[in-house]
Amino acid sequence: MQFGYAQAQGNSSMHDGHGAGGGGGSACQKLRINKNKLVPAHLAEVAPESDITFNAFGFDKPENLEVTVKKIPIAITTEFKDPFYVVRGKLPSELKGTHARINVKLRSPIVKCISEDGWLVKISE
C-alpha cells in the first residue's frame, strides 16, 4: 500500500513544472519576458498606437502567444532570434488617457496550462 502512495506522489510531482522533462512534448511551457528589453519601458508614458516590442522565450510555438491591452487583442509578428522570439505590435488607437497592462499570454494545448506576463504603461491623450 505504501508503494502505491509513493508512486502516486511521485507522478503528481512531475506535473508541477519541476522535472518531468520527458520527450513527449506534454510539459507545460513557461513564458518568460526579458524585462530589460521592453519597448515601451515599464511605466513609460506613450502615445496611442505606439509600437511595442519585447523579447520572449521559454516556448517553441509562437502561434500560441497572444497579446492584449485592456482585453483588446493586439496583432503581433514574431521573429526567431535563437534562443528567443522578438515580438512586435502596436497599442490600440482607441486607448487614450489611461493606464494599461500589456498582457502577454502563452496558451498550451494542455488544458489549464497557461502562462502570463506583462507590464504597465500610461497611454497619453
N, C-alpha and C positions, 0 to 999 in steps of 0.2 A: 504494500500500500504506500509506503514512503517513497519508493522508487517512482510510482505513478505521479505523486505530488511533485517530486523533484523534476521529473520530466516536463510536467505541465508548466512549472515555474520557469524552467529553462527556455521553453518555447515562447512563453509570453514575453520574456526579456528581449527576445530577438525582434520584437515589433516596435520597440521604443526608439529606434534610430541609433542605438549604441551597439555596434557589432552587426550581426546578421548581414554581412556584406556578400551574400550569395550571388551567383551569376544569373539568377532567374529574372532579374530586372524588376522585381517586385518591391524593392526597398523604397521607402518614402524619401524623396529628394528634398533637400533643404536649400531654399533660395537664400542667397547672400548678395548684398549690395555693397560696393566699395563706397563708404561714406565720405571719403576724401576726394571723390571724383564726381560729385553731384552737380548738375547744371540744370536749374539754378541751385545755389547752395541752400542748405537747411536754414530756414527762417529768413531767406532773402526776400526783398520786395521786387516784384516783376510785373511787367505789363501783361494784359490778356494776350493770348496766342503766342506767348514766349516759347522758345524751343526748350525741350527738356532732353537731357542726355545723362545716362548713368551706365556704369559697368556692373553686370550681374553675372554670378557664377554659382555653381553647385547643382546644375541641371544640364540635361542634354537635349531637350526638345523645346526650342524657343516658341513653338506654336502653342505650348501650354501656358505661356506667360500672358497676363493681361494687366493693363494699366488703367486706373480710373482716377478721376479727380472729382470729389463730391458725387460719387456714384455715376459720373459721366464717363463712358468708355473713351479711351484715347487710342487713335490709330498709331501703331508703332512699327518701326522697322528694326531689324536686328542684324548685326554683323558679327560673325565669329572671329575673335582675335585671341586664339588659344592662350590661356585657358578660360577666357571669359567672353561674354557677349556684350557688345556696345549696343545699347537700346536707345532709340531716338523717337521723339514725338513732339506734339505741340499742346500747350494748355488750351482749353476751350475758350472760344471768343465770348461766350455768354457769361463767364465768370469775371466779375469786376467788383472791386471794393470789398474783398472778402479774404479771409484766411482759408487755406485749403490744404488737405493732405494729398500728396501724390502717392497713391496706394498701388503697390506692385504685388501681384498675386500669382503664384505658381500652382496651377491645378494639375493633379495627377490622375491617371486612370484608376488609381487605388481609391476606393471610397474613403472619405474623411481624411485624405492626405492632401492638405492644402497648406502652403507656406506663404506667409505675407511679410512685407517690409514696406518702408516708405519714409517720407519726410514732409515737413511743413514748409509752406511758402505763403507770403502775403501778396495777393494779386491787387494791383492798383486800379484806379478808375480808368 
